[in-house]
């Protein structure tokens, strides 16, 4: 949190005070469960106030001027009499609260009690749903009813506790209990606390008690168990899948699950492994442009200008890379270059693009007309199911200017090829470790469609419709100060052609050093040059960059 936005009473994480941490490291740390005092100039005319800084890096405490928090801290930490160098240059005005990290809040709760209260609340909630069955109702209205029910149930439990012990819940305890029950009924239960941590990019579960969070800088952090047993976890995932807007089955007869969670998170789960396995992908960036990627150092301005023209020209592009590197984010940036007047159709196994939700600076939909298809698993026996291939066939009745097939992993590549054949400038993503490996994989996946798709046919078709492959890489790098970050960059942009019956990639941009975005290495084909120039590409900077390479001038 920056100095400009910090104010008295704000919540912040101890990680937002690197200066404090550096100074704290200059003195011997106290034992876990203890704390040290700092004297901090809080910006007033009074004498510097003593501040309490916990030794435990994940404390269930507040941090601030001791007179205002002594009672809250006394039962949690044993203060140590230690005065360390002044930290008067901390952000001002002084802050009187350290946000309790979400995972720590989850640890503090009695989850057996939460489950009991959630079961009690579920009866009137289910009755409300039955009463409104077949009606169109606002989810906010439903959740408001649930909040009212939870409030009554928690209040009743509060009365029982007072009668039994004479000690009521504190306001904070009652609020935490209320929220935990709400999350159990309407959100993701214990997982919700992890999802709310802005640093988290991926959550990986092996059973109920092996829980890891991957942060945006690539750091892996172990978290507390999120269920009492694997069976409870499996049942909870099943409940989430069944109450989704597009319901999915999750059982030993339907052992794998892919779905979009409220908030746009992507969940994958399976019971085909030795223990139930879950991976939740948190898309931290939805609204993104090529200009943003240039500013973040993911791509050069020269490459961004070329790609923007390629999108406007209606060229077909596949973005490839490793898992969780940011391929979908990169594709969103490319899609942002599509003129807003075009009618778009997107086809995904589970929603990730959310183009129909993106707004322009005036608060209007960036692309006013987006048909977003999501494959449907259907009910028992597959009744009501609909595949991406079937949806693409049906989409030809909707006057689409562009058909965008999201991620391709298997035989749906043949559908992607059909879209590229029939339409104007399709975009897709896939997993591959280079541009060349990407084209080879796409041919193999297309052949999985059936025996009628031979290698020769798949090769010829793909080479005739695919114009460019963008290889996007990611790597965790250590910084001089001992911290780390996850670097992401365009490693290669290549054209695609058919040479003597073989599909080949022709590099146009390549990275010359790990973490450094690709620079021009060879002119595009005449066909690509004509198409991009017609769409407004000015190749002067490309030519200037290329001229710096000996023997590679355009």
C-alpha positions in Angstrom: 0.0 0.0 0.0 1.5 3.3 -1.0 2.1 6.3 1.3 -0.5 8.3 -0.6 -3.3 5.8 0.2 -2.3 5.0 3.7 -4.5 6.5 6.4 -5.2 5.9 10.1 -7.2 2.7 10.6 -6.5 1.3 7.2 -5.8 -2.4 6.8 -2.5 -3.5 5.3 -0.2 -6.5 5.2 3.2 -6.5 6.9 4.6 -7.2 3.5 3.7 -3.7 2.5 6.3 -2.3 4.9 9.6 -3.5 3.5 11.5 -0.7 5.3 10.1 -1.9 8.6 11.2 -5.5 7.8 14.7 -4.4 6.8 15.2 -2.5 10.1 13.7 -5.3 12.1 16.3 -7.7 10.6 19.0 -5.5 12.0 18.4 -6.7 15.6 18.1 -10.3 16.9 14.5 -11.5 16.5 12.6 -12.5 19.6 11.1 -16.0 19.9 7.9 -16.9 18.2 5.0 -15.6 20.2 6.9 -12.6 21.4 7.2 -9.1 20.0 9.5 -6.1 20.0 8.8 -2.4 20.5 9.5 0.3 17.9 9.4 4.0 18.5 7.6 5.6 15.6 7.0 9.3 14.8 3.3 9.1 14.0 3.2 12.6 12.5 1.7 14.3 15.5 3.2 16.9 17.9 3.3 14.3 20.7 6.3 12.2 21.6 7.0 9.3 19.4 4.5 6.4 20.0 5.7 2.9 20.8 4.6 0.4 18.2 4.4 -3.3 18.6 5.9 -5.4 15.8 5.2 -9.2 16.1 7.9 -11.7 15.5 5.5 -14.3 14.1 5.3 -13.5 10.4 1.7 -14.6 10.3 0.3 -13.2 13.5 -3.3 -13.0 14.6 -2.6 -9.6 16.1 -3.0 -5.9 15.2 0.0 -3.7 15.0 0.0 0.0 16.0 0.4 2.4 18.9 0.5 0.3 22.1 -1.9 2.4 24.2 -4.7 1.7 21.7 -4.1 -2.1 21.3 -2.6 -3.3 24.5 -5.7 -5.2 25.6 -6.1 -6.9 22.2 -2.5 -8.0 22.1 -2.0 -9.1 25.7 -3.6 -12.5 25.3 -1.8 -13.2 22.1 1.8 -12.1 22.4 4.3 -11.7 25.2 6.0 -8.3 24.6 9.8 -8.2 24.8 11.5 -5.1 26.1 13.6 -4.1 23.2 14.0 -0.7 21.6 15.4 -0.7 18.1 16.5 2.1 15.7 13.9 4.7 14.8 11.6 4.0 12.0 10.2 7.5 11.8 10.4 7.3 8.0 7.6 4.7 7.9 4.6 5.7 5.7 2.5 8.4 7.4 0.0 9.0 8.8 0.6 6.2 11.3 -1.6 3.1 10.9 -3.3 1.4 13.8 -4.2 -1.9 12.3 -2.5 -4.8 10.6 -4.9 -6.9 8.5 -5.0 -10.4 9.8 -4.1 -12.6 6.8 -7.1 -14.5 5.4 -5.5 -17.9 6.0 -4.9 -17.0 9.7 -8.6 -16.0 10.1 -9.6 -19.4 8.7 -7.3 -21.2 11.2 -9.0 -19.4 14.1 -12.5 -20.7 13.4 -14.2 -23.7 14.8 -15.1 -25.4 11.5 -17.3 -28.1 13.1 -19.4 -25.3 14.5 -19.4 -23.5 11.1 -20.7 -26.8 9.5 -23.4 -27.2 12.1 -24.6 -23.6 11.7 -24.5 -23.9 7.9 -26.6 -27.1 8.0 -29.1 -25.3 10.2 -29.2 -22.3 7.7 -29.5 -24.6 4.7 -33.1 -25.6 5.5 -34.7 -22.2 5.1 -32.3 -21.4 2.2 -33.5 -24.5 0.4 -37.1 -23.6 1.1 -36.6 -20.2 -0.4 -35.2 -21.8 -3.6 -38.1 -24.2 -3.8 -40.5 -21.3 -3.4 -38.8 -19.4 -6.3 -38.3 -22.4 -8.5 -38.8 -21.6 -12.1 -38.6 -17.8 -11.5 -35.9 -15.4 -12.6 -34.5 -13.9 -9.4 -31.5 -11.7 -8.6 -28.7 -13.6 -6.9 -28.2 -10.5 -4.6 -31.8 -11.0 -3.4 -31.1 -14.7 -2.7 -27.9 -13.9 -0.8 -29.6 -11.1 1.2 -32.1 -13.6 2.4 -29.3 -16.0 3.3 -27.5 -13.3 5.2 -30.6 -12.6 7.2 -31.0 -16.3 8.1 -27.4 -16.6 9.1 -27.7 -13.5 11.3 -30.6 -15.1 13.2 -28.9 -18.5 13.6 -25.6 -16.9 14.8 -27.6 -14.7 17.2 -29.4 -17.8 18.6 -26.0 -19.6 19.1 -24.8 -16.4 20.8 -27.7 -16.6 23.3 -27.0 -20.3 23.9 -23.3 -19.5 24.6 -24.2 -16.7 27.1 -26.6 -19.0 28.9 -24.0 -21.8 29.1 -20.9 -19.8 29.9 -21.9 -16.3 30.6 -19.4 -15.1 27.9 -20.7 -13.8 24.6 -18.8 -13.8 21.3 -16.9 -10.6 20.7 -18.1 -8.5 17.8 -15.1 -9.7 15.7 -15.8 -13.4 16.6 -19.5 -13.1 15.6 -18.6 -11.4 12.3 -16.0 -14.1 11.5 -18.5 -16.8 12.3 -21.2 -15.1 10.2 -18.9 -14.8 7.3 -17.6 -18.3 7.5 -21.2 -19.7 7.4 -22.0 -17.4 4.4 -18.9 -18.6 2.6 -19.9 -22.2 3.2 -23.3 -21.7 1.8 -22.7 -19.1 -1.0 -19.0 -19.1 -1.8 -16.1 -21.6 -1.5 -16.0 -22.3 2.2 -12.4 -22.4 3.6 -11.1 -21.9 0.1 -12.6 -18.5 0.1 -10.0 -17.1 2.5 -7.3 -18.2 0.1 -9.1 -16.7 -2.9 -9.3 -13.3 -1.3 -5.5 -13.0 -1.0 -4.6 -10.7 -3.9 -1.1 -12.2 -4.1 -2.4 -15.7 -4.9 -2.3 -16.8 -8.6 -2.8 -20.6 -8.2 -4.1 -22.9 -5.4 -3.0 -26.5 -5.5 -4.6 -29.2 -3.4 -3.5 -32.9 -3.0 -6.3 -34.1 -0.7 -7.8 -32.0 2.0 -4.5 -31.3 3.9 -1.8 -30.7 1.3 -2.5 -27.2 0.3 -0.1 -24.9 -1.6 -0.5 -21.3 -2.9 1.5 -20.0 -5.8 1.9 -16.3 -5.4 2.2 -13.9 -8.3 6.0 -13.7 -7.9 6.3 -17.5 -8.2 6.7 -18.2 -4.5 5.1 -21.4 -3.2 3.5 -21.0 0.2 2.0 -23.9 2.2 -1.5 -23.3 3.7 -3.6 -25.0 6.3 -6.0 -27.9 5.5 -9.2 -26.7 3.9 -11.4 -29.7 4.9 -11.5 -32.3 7.6 -11.2 -35.2 5.2 -10.8 -36.0 1.5 -14.4 -37.2 1.4 -15.6 -33.8 2.8 -13.4 -32.0 0.1 -14.8 -34.2 -2.7 -18.4 -33.5 -1.5 -17.8 -29.8 -1.3 -16.4 -29.7 -4.8 -19.4 -31.7 -6.0 -21.8 -29.2 -4.3 -20.0 -26.3 -6.0 -20.3 -28.0 -9.4 -24.0 -28.8 -9.0 -25.0 -25.3 -8.0 -23.1 -23.6 -10.8 -24.9 -21.6 -13.5 -23.8 -24.3 -15.9 -24.0 -27.4 -13.6 -21.4 -30.1 -13.9 -21.2 -33.6 -12.6 -18.3 -34.7 -10.3 -18.2 -38.3 -9.1 -16.3 -41.5 -9.6 -18.4 -42.0 -12.7 -17.5 -38.5 -13.9 -14.1 -38.3 -12.3 -12.8 -35.0 -13.9 -14.2 -31.5 -13.5 -13.4 -28.3 -15.3 -15.5 -25.2 -14.5 -15.6 -21.5 -13.9 -16.2 -20.3 -10.4 -17.9 -17.1 -9.4 -15.5 -14.3 -9.8 -14.0 -15.8 -12.9 -11.6 -18.3 -11.3 -11.0 -21.6 -13.1 -11.3 -24.8 -11.2 -10.0 -28.2 -12.2 -10.6 -31.3 -10.0 -10.2 -35.0 -10.4 -10.7 -38.2 -8.3 -8.6 -40.2 -10.8 -5.5 -39.5 -8.7 -4.6 -41.3 -5.5 -6.2 -38.5 -3.6 -8.7 -35.9 -4.8 -6.7 -33.3 -6.6 -7.8 -29.7 -7.2 -6.2 -26.7 -9.0 -7.7 -23.3 -8.9 -6.4 -20.7 -11.3 -7.0 -17.1 -10.4 -6.9 -14.7 -13.3 -5.4 -11.6 -11.7 -5.6 -9.5 -14.8 -8.8 -9.5 -17.0 -8.8 -6.1 -18.7 -5.4 -5.8 -20.5 -4.0 -4.3 -23.6 -0.8 -4.7 -25.6 0.2 -1.2 -24.3 0.0 -2.7 -20.8 2.2 -5.6 -21.8 4.7 -3.2 -23.3 4.7 -1.2 -20.0 5.2 -4.4 -18.0 8.1 -5.5 -20.1 6.4 -8.6 -21.6 6.7 -7.5 -25.2 8.5 -4.7 -27.1 6.7 -1.9 -28.7 7.9 -3.0 -32.2 6.4 -6.5 -31.7 3.2 -5.1 -30.2 2.7 -2.8 -33.2 3.1 -5.8 -35.5 0.7 -8.0 -33.6 -1.9 -5.3 -33.3 -1.8 -4.9 -37.1 -2.0 -8.7 -37.6 -5.2 -8.8 -35.4 -6.8 -5.9 -37.3 -5.8 -7.6 -40.6 -7.8 -10.7 -39.6 -4.8 -13.0 -39.4 -5.2 -16.2 -37.4 -2.9 -16.5 -34.3 -2.2 -19.2 -31.8 -0.6 -18.2 -28.5 1.4 -21.1 -26.9 3.4 -21.5 -23.8 3.8 -23.5 -20.5 1.0 -23.9 -18.0 0.0 -20.9 -16.0 2.4 -18.6 -17.8 -0.3 -16.1 -18.9 -1.4 -17.2 -22.3 -5.0 -16.3 -21.8 -4.0 -12.8 -20.5 -1.9 -12.3 -23.6 -4.8 -13.4 -25.9 -7.1 -10.9 -24.1 -4.6 -8.2 -25.0 -4.7 -9.3 -28.7 -8.5 -9.4 -28.7 -8.5 -5.9 -27.3 -7.2 -4.8 -30.8 -10.3 -6.1 -32.6 -12.4 -3.2 -33.8 -15.3 -2.7 -31.3 -17.9 -2.9 -34.1 -17.2 -6.6 -34.9 -19.6 -9.3 -33.7 -17.7 -11.9 -31.7 -18.3 -15.5 -30.8 -16.2 -17.2 -28.2 -16.0 -21.0 -27.6 -14.6 -22.4 -24.4 -14.9 -25.5 -22.3 -15.2 -23.2 -19.3 -15.4 -19.4 -19.4 -12.0 -17.6 -19.1 -12.1 -14.7 -21.6 -15.1 -12.8 -20.3 -15.1 -10.5 -23.3 -18.8 -9.8 -22.7 -17.9 -8.2 -19.4 -15.2 -5.8 -20.4 -16.0 -2.1 -20.5 -14.4 0.9 -22.2 -13.5 4.2 -20.6 -17.1 5.4 -20.8 -18.4 2.3 -19.0 -19.9 0.8 -22.2 -19.2 -2.7 -23.4 -16.0 -2.7 -25.4 -17.4 -5.1 -27.9 -21.1 -4.4 -27.8 -22.1 -7.8 -29.2 -20.3 -10.9 -27.9 -21.9 -14.4 -28.0 -20.0 -16.4 -25.3 -20.5 -20.2 -25.7 -19.4 -22.7 -23.0 -19.6 -26.4 -23.6 -22.2 -28.2 -21.5 -21.7 -31.5 -19.8 -25.4 -32.3 -19.4 -27.1 -34.4 -16.8 -27.1 -38.1 -16.2 -26.5 -40.0 -19.4 -25.3 -36.8 -21.1 -28.8 -35.4 -21.6 -28.5 -31.8 -22.5 -24.7 -32.0 -23.3 -23.3 -29.9 -26.1 -19.7 -30.0 -27.3 -17.6 -27.1 -28.6 -17.6 -28.6 -32.1 -21.5 -28.7 -32.0 -21.6 -25.1 -30.8 -19.3 -23.9 -33.5 -21.5 -25.5 -36.2 -24.5 -23.8 -34.7 -22.7 -20.4 -34.5 -22.7 -20.0 -38.2 -26.3 -18.8 -37.9 -25.3 -15.8 -35.7 -23.6 -13.5 -38.2 -20.3 -13.5 -36.4 -17.4 -11.4 -37.7 -14.9 -13.5 -35.7 -15.1 -16.9 -34.0 -12.5 -17.3 -31.2 -11.8 -20.8 -29.9 -10.2 -20.4 -26.4 -7.8 -23.1 -25.3 -7.3 -26.1 -27.5 -5.9 -29.3 -26.0 -7.1 -32.2 -28.1 -9.4 -33.1 -31.0 -11.1 -29.7 -30.8 -8.1 -28.4 -32.8 -10.0 -29.7 -35.9 -12.9 -27.4 -34.9 -10.4 -24.5 -34.6 -9.1 -25.2 -38.1 -12.7 -25.2 -39.4 -13.2 -21.8 -37.8 -10.0 -20.4 -39.3 -11.0 -21.8 -42.7 -14.5 -20.3 -42.5 -14.1 -17.0 -40.7 -11.9 -14.0 -40.3 -9.0 -13.9 -37.9 -9.4 -16.5 -35.2 -7.4 -16.6 -32.0 -6.6 -19.6 -29.7 -4.2 -20.7 -27.0 -2.4 -24.1 -26.4 0.4 -25.6 -24.3 3.7 -26.0 -26.2 7.3 -25.2 -25.5 8.1 -23.4 -28.8 6.5 -22.2 -31.9 7.7 -25.2 -33.9 6.5 -27.6 -31.2 3.1 -25.8 -31.2 2.4 -26.5 -34.9 3.5 -30.2 -34.5 1.2 -30.6 -31.5 -1.7 -29.0 -33.3 -1.3 -31.5 -36.2 -1.3 -34.4 -33.7 -4.3 -33.1 -31.9 -6.3 -32.6 -35.1 -5.6 -36.2 -36.0 -7.3 -37.2 -32.7 -10.6 -36.1 -34.3 -10.8 -39.4 -36.1 -9.3 -41.7 -38.8 -10.6 -39.4 -41.5 -8.1 -36.7 -40.5 -4.7 -38.0 -41.7 -1.4 -36.3 -40.9 -1.2 -35.1 -44.4 -4.7 -33.5 -44.3 -4.1 -32.0 -40.9 -0.8 -30.6 -42.0 -2.1 -29.1 -45.2 -5.2 -27.6 -43.5 -3.3 -26.1 -40.6 -0.6 -24.5 -42.8 -3.2 -23.0 -45.0 -5.2 -21.3 -42.2 -2.7 -20.5 -39.4 -0.7 -17.3 -39.9 1.3 -16.7 -36.8 2.4 -18.4 -33.6 3.3 -16.4 -30.5 5.4 -18.3 -27.9 5.0 -16.7 -24.5 7.4 -17.8 -21.7 7.6 -17.4 -17.9 10.4 -17.9 -15.4 10.9 -17.2 -11.7 14.0 -15.1 -11.3 15.8 -14.1 -8.1 16.5 -10.4 -7.5 19.6 -8.9 -6.0 17.8 -8.0 -2.7 16.9 -11.7 -2.2 13.3 -11.4 -3.3 11.9 -13.0 -6.5 9.5 -12.2 -9.3 7.9 -14.1 -12.1 9.2 -12.8 -15.4 6.9 -13.2 -18.5 7.9 -12.4 -22.0 7.3 -13.0 -25.7 10.0 -15.4 -26.7 9.2 -15.9 -30.3 6.8 -14.8 -33.0 6.8 -17.0 -36.1 5.0 -17.2 -39.4 3.6 -20.5 -40.6 4.0 -22.0 -44.1 3.9 -25.4 -45.9 7.3 -26.4 -47.5 7.4 -29.7 -49.4 4.5 -31.1 -47.5 5.8 -30.2 -44.1 4.5 -27.4 -41.9 7.3 -25.0 -40.9 7.7 -22.0 -38.7 9.6 -18.9 -39.9 10.8 -16.8 -36.9 10.1 -13.1 -37.3 10.9 -12.0 -33.7 13.1 -14.0 -31.3 14.4 -13.4 -27.8 18.1 -13.2 -27.5 18.3 -13.6 -23.7 16.0 -15.2 -21.1 13.4 -12.8 -19.7 14.1 -10.3 -22.5 11.3 -9.9 -25.0 11.8 -11.0 -28.6 13.2 -8.5 -31.2 13.1 -8.6 -35.0 15.3 -11.3 -36.5 13.9 -11.7 -40.1 11.4 -10.0 -42.3 7.9 -11.4 -42.4 6.7 -13.1 -45.6 5.4 -10.9 -48.4 1.9 -12.1 -47.7 2.1 -11.0 -44.0 3.7 -7.7 -45.0 0.9 -6.8 -47.4 -1.8 -7.8 -44.9 -0.3 -5.9 -41.9 0.4 -2.8 -44.0 -3.2 -2.8 -45.2 -4.2 -2.8 -41.5 -2.1 0.2 -40.7 1.3 -1.3 -39.8 4.2 1.1 -40.3 7.3 -1.1 -40.5 9.9 1.6 -40.2 10.8 0.7 -36.5 10.9 -3.0 -37.4 13.3 -2.2 -40.2 15.4 0.0 -38.0 15.6 -2.7 -35.3 16.4 -5.4 -37.9 19.1 -3.2 -39.4 21.1 -3.4 -36.2 21.5 -7.2 -36.8 24.5 -7.8 -39.1 23.4 -9.3 -42.4 19.7 -9.2 -41.5 18.6 -5.8 -43.0 15.3 -5.8 -44.8 
